[in-house]
Amino acid sequence: MLTSKDVLDRTGISRATLNNYIQAGLLPRPEVLPPNPEDGAAPRIGYFPDDTVERIETIQRLKREGWSIARIAAQFESGGSIPPAAPGVRPAPAPAPGSATSPVPPAVVVRPEGLPTAPARRFPAPRLTPVAVLVSTLQDAGELWLQLPAGEYFELVNEIWLSLDRIFTNHGGRHGRHPGEGMVCHFLPQPPGNYLWNALAAAQSAREAMRQINSRWQARKGWDFELCMNTGVDEGQDWLGVLRLVEPPELTVVGGAADHAGQLSRAAREGGIWVTRNLVGKLSAEERARLSYGVPRAGKPSARPVLSSFSRLADLAGLQPHSPLVPPAAADLPVTELLDLNGGPASTDPMSGPPPA
């Protein structure tokens, strides 16, 4: 049996898409069971049948061939045989390593010879550029899906996305795609402001917005579930290009900064904003003076953190509840936790300020 994470990792679809397939009757609801030892420490986890990945691949193929969701659902429900792949459809290519985008681009349809073809679309050539990448992931999204009616789940996720989208845009961020319940934004140099500071200011504003959303939903539901977006931020020279052939073209960042930001987001907990030492070191002295950051004291989670200090990613992750696995390649990455931004924006860029009320 497969966890939802297994299904998302193997198919590349988002959790929202997975939930849509369940709601439409294309996939069975997961069976909620005590977790296997390798599946974490949550009290109960939803498991899907072993053929779920193959079924999703069939759904995606039929959609590419023009089938509607309703028609696919009716075909599955009737128990009728699924037609083989239509001629001329090639499988979608594998995702690029380190990509901070959805790894399932649409298939390429080869037109039979002699038929008119649409004019070739032109997309910007990929370029290597300085960039700050912010990845933010909704904590315990699977548990949230199990606790809420489907309508309320989508209402909540859309509320979060709309709120954070406005914040990231107001700070100069440009969206990428994130597999699952998360968001990716990249920040490019935009004089006269500092794109690195803009990324940190966006992360801090998003955390404050999530606290407000959390308070509203706790009052509404009468629960103690904590809604958190865990965030990772890094900077570097990454490739900026188009991986999804859609209109308007969707720009995507691929490289070390995107990969590191994703790793930090997956390791952080309780709304933490984890930042690499590389990014902090490239801030101006004035900006660093307005930045409050540090790491927890080992064995003393409630004690005052060690300020203006860094830790190995593996060590910082090891201090978290249900310690997440950190790939060996990222284990020695020096990181810290953003605690606060003091004194307001450190640049004159109008997009560096807080979002409008």
C-alpha positions, 0 to 999 in steps of 0.5 A: 500500500502507498502513502499519499506522499508515495503517490505524489512523489511517483506521479508528480501531481499536486495534493490538490489534484489527488484530492480532486481525483478522489472527490470525482470518484476516479480514486478510492479514498485512502484507508486510514491505518496506524503507520508503518515504521518507515512512514513517520510518527503520525498516529494514523496515515491514509494508505492507497492501493498499490495500483494507484500510480498506474491508475493516475497515469491512465487518468492523465493519459485519457485527459491528454487524449481529450476525455473529460473527468466525468467520462473517465469516472463513468468508464471506471465505474462501469468496469469497462475496459480502458482503451489503449494509448492513442497513436502519436502520443509520447509519454511526458519527459522526466523532471529536471533535477533540483526543479522547484516546479511541477514535474509533469509537463503535458505530453507532446502530440505528433500530428500525422503528416499532411495535417496543418500544424499550429505555429511554433511557440517561442519561449525565452531561452534559459539563462543563468541569473542571481535569484533568491528562491522561497519554498513554503509548504503547508504542514500536515496537509494530509492530516488536515484533509482527513479532518475537514470536509472536502468543501472546507478543505478546499476553502481553507487551502484557497484562502491560504493561497490567495493571501500568500500570493498577494504577499509574495507578489507585493514583495516582487516574487514570481511564482513557480510550481510546487508539487503538493500543498505548497508555494514556490516564489523566486525573487530576481534583482530589481533595483533599487531594492534588494531582492534577498531582503524582499524574499525574507520580508515576504517570508515573514509577512506570510508567517504573520498572515498564517497566524491570522488565518490560524486564529480564524479557523481555530475559532471557527472549528473549535479545534487546536490544529495549528495551521503552519507554512514551513518555509525555506529560503536560499540564493544563488546562481540558478537557471531560469527558464520555461518547463511548462508549455502554457500560456502565459509561459511559466518561468521556473528556477532550476538549480542549487538554490531551488533544491536547498530551499525545498530541503529547508521547507521540508525539514522546518516545523511549526511555521519556521523560516529556515535560511542559508548562511549564504543568503544571510552573508550577502545582506548588507550590514544595515540589513543584517542589523535588522535581522533577528536569527539564530538556532535552538539550544540542543536539549533546551527547546524552550530556552532562548535561541543562540542568536546570530548563529548557524547549524548544520541542516541535519543537526537543526532538523534533528531537533524537530519533532518527528525528525525529518530525513535530510539527504546526505548531500544537504546534511552539512548545509549551514542554516539558521532560523529567521526569528524576526525582521526589525525596523521594517524594510531595509530598502527603498523598493516600494515592493519591499514593504508590507502588503496593503491591508 
